[in-house]
Amino acid sequence: MAKSVKKKKKVQSVDNTVVDVARKLALLGVGVASLTREKAEKLTADLVKKGNITQAEGRRLTQDLIKKSMDTKKDIEKKIDLDLKKAMNSAKFAKESDVKRLEKKVAQLEKKLSAKKVVKKKK
């Protein structure tokens, strides 16, 4: 009975991890969408229009905002990728190499089994 409770908790923690990753992906989408090139250009154009900065400063600011947005996006993507890999590993999914190894072993066993059946039929 204690074993089934233990397994249930592990599955629940994996589910929570997957939910966390999904939440982070959603936040990433919102964050990236919130600072598009158009918004950065509009922000700097407004500052130039108000006289707070020059056009040259506005161009540099737009470039800086876009670069920082892209850098942040890349950092977040790396973090999400790492979190997703951790979640997949903790979920104990079979790796492709494990499946291939097992398929090879099954094929070998099938071959041995069919060879034994042929020997039995001859007797």
C-alpha positions as CSV (number, residue, x, y, z in Angstrom):
1,M,0.0,0.0,0.0
2,A,2.8,2.4,0.8
3,K,4.4,1.7,-2.5
4,S,1.4,2.8,-4.5
5,V,1.2,6.1,-2.5
6,K,4.9,6.6,-3.2
7,K,4.4,6.1,-6.9
8,K,1.4,8.4,-6.9
9,K,3.5,11.2,-5.3
10,K,6.2,10.8,-7.9
11,V,3.7,11.0,-10.8
12,Q,2.2,14.1,-9.2
13,S,5.5,15.8,-8.9
14,V,6.3,15.0,-12.5
15,D,2.9,16.5,-13.5
16,N,3.7,19.6,-11.4
17,T,7.0,20.0,-13.2
18,V,5.4,19.6,-16.6
19,V,2.8,22.2,-15.6
20,D,5.6,24.6,-14.5
21,V,7.3,24.2,-17.8
22,A,4.1,24.9,-19.7
23,R,3.5,28.0,-17.5
24,K,7.1,29.2,-18.3
25,L,6.5,28.6,-22.0
26,A,3.3,30.7,-21.8
27,L,5.1,33.5,-20.0
28,L,7.9,33.4,-22.6
29,G,5.3,33.9,-25.4
30,V,3.8,36.8,-23.6
31,G,7.2,38.4,-22.9
32,V,8.5,38.0,-26.4
33,A,5.3,39.4,-27.9
34,S,5.3,42.4,-25.5
35,L,8.5,43.8,-27.0
36,T,8.4,43.6,-30.7
37,R,10.4,45.8,-33.1
38,E,7.3,47.9,-33.7
39,K,6.8,48.6,-30.0
40,A,10.5,49.5,-29.5
41,E,10.4,51.8,-32.5
42,K,7.2,53.5,-31.3
43,L,8.6,54.0,-27.8
44,T,11.8,55.6,-29.1
45,A,9.8,57.7,-31.7
46,D,7.6,59.0,-28.9
47,L,10.8,59.9,-26.9
48,V,12.3,61.7,-29.9
49,K,9.0,63.5,-30.6
50,K,8.8,64.7,-27.0
51,G,12.4,65.9,-27.3
52,N,13.7,63.6,-24.6
53,I,16.3,62.0,-27.0
54,T,17.8,62.7,-30.4
55,Q,17.0,60.6,-33.5
56,A,20.5,59.0,-33.3
57,E,19.9,58.1,-29.6
58,G,16.5,56.8,-30.6
59,R,18.0,54.5,-33.2
60,R,20.6,53.2,-30.7
61,L,17.9,52.8,-28.1
62,T,15.7,50.8,-30.5
63,Q,18.7,48.6,-31.4
64,D,19.5,48.1,-27.7
65,L,15.9,47.2,-26.7
66,I,15.7,44.7,-29.6
67,K,19.0,43.2,-28.7
68,K,18.2,42.9,-25.0
69,S,14.8,41.4,-25.9
70,M,16.5,38.8,-28.2
71,D,19.1,38.0,-25.5
72,T,16.5,37.6,-22.9
73,K,14.5,35.4,-25.2
74,K,17.5,33.2,-25.8
75,D,18.2,33.0,-22.1
76,I,14.6,32.0,-21.3
77,E,14.6,29.4,-24.1
78,K,17.8,27.8,-22.7
79,K,16.2,27.8,-19.2
80,I,13.0,26.3,-20.5
81,D,14.9,23.7,-22.5
82,L,16.9,22.7,-19.4
83,D,13.7,22.5,-17.3
84,L,11.9,20.5,-19.9
85,K,14.9,18.0,-20.1
86,K,14.8,17.7,-16.3
87,A,11.1,17.1,-16.4
88,M,11.4,14.4,-19.2
89,N,14.2,12.7,-17.3
90,S,12.3,12.7,-14.0
91,A,9.3,11.2,-15.8
92,K,11.4,8.1,-16.6
93,F,10.5,7.9,-20.3
94,A,12.4,5.3,-22.3
95,K,15.2,6.8,-24.3
96,E,15.5,6.0,-28.0
97,S,18.7,4.1,-27.4
98,D,16.9,2.0,-24.7
99,V,14.1,1.1,-27.1
100,K,16.5,0.2,-29.9
101,R,18.5,-2.0,-27.5
102,L,15.3,-3.8,-26.3
103,E,14.1,-4.2,-29.9
104,K,17.4,-5.9,-30.8
105,K,17.2,-8.2,-27.8
106,V,13.6,-9.1,-28.6
107,A,14.7,-9.9,-32.2
108,Q,17.5,-12.1,-30.9
109,L,15.1,-14.0,-28.5
110,E,12.5,-14.4,-31.3
111,K,15.2,-15.9,-33.5
112,K,16.3,-18.3,-30.8
113,L,12.7,-19.3,-30.1
114,S,11.9,-19.9,-33.7
115,A,15.1,-22.0,-34.0
116,K,14.0,-24.1,-31.0
117,K,10.5,-24.6,-32.6
118,V,12.1,-25.9,-35.8
119,V,14.3,-28.4,-33.8
120,K,11.2,-29.6,-31.9
121,K,9.2,-30.1,-35.1
122,K,12.0,-32.3,-36.6
123,K,11.9,-34.6,-33.6
